[in-house]
Amino acid sequence: MTTHEFFVDMTCEGCSGAVTRVLKKLDVKFDIDLPNKKVFIESDKDTDVLLETLKKTGKTVTYIGPK
């Protein structure tokens, strides 16, 4: 299982809530670091799938790389 690190432009609890909602549908383990605007996703799914899912929040998303 690989842990992927993403930058997501989150500014509040509502933003992290949106991230939580879309990731729960994927059934992956994840951790949100709101102060640093990072999301860590533990998954074997393709990076593009994770990226597209995070983009559904309407936030700016950047894939940083495996952790």
N, C-alpha and C positions, 0 to 999 in steps of 0.2 A: 504494500500500500504506500503510495507516494503522497507527501504533503506538499501542496502547491500554495504559493504565496501570491496574493493579488493586492493591488492598490485599488481601493474603491473610494471615490470622493464623497464620504459620509460626513455630515456635520452635526447630526443629532440622533436621538433614540429612534425617531421615525425612520431615518435612513437605515439604521442597522436592523430595524424591524422588517423593512422591505427586503433586505438581504436575507434575513432569516426565513421569511415566507417563501422566496423562490428556491432557496437551497433545501428546505425541508421536502419539497416536491421531488428533489433528486435523490433523496435518501442517502446523504453523505454525512460524514462527521465534519464539523467545521467549528472554527473559533473566530470571533470578531474582536478586533482590537480597534475600538472606536477612536481613542485619542490619536493613534498613529495612522488611522484610515487604512488598516490592513485587514484582509480576510485570509485565513488559512483553511484550506480544504483538504481533507484526507480522503483520497479517492483514486481508483484505478481508471476512472473515466477519462476520455480524451480531453485534453486541455481546452480545445475549441468548444466542447460541450459546456464546460464549466464557465468559460468566458462569455459565451452567448447567454447562458442562464443568468449570470450576474448583470449583464447588460439590460436584461428585462426590467431591472429596477429603475432604469432611466438615468443612472449615475455614470460618471466617467469611470471606466474600468481599465486597468493595465495589468497584464500578467508580468510578475516580477521573476518568477522561476520556482524550481523545486526548493524546498527548505531542507 
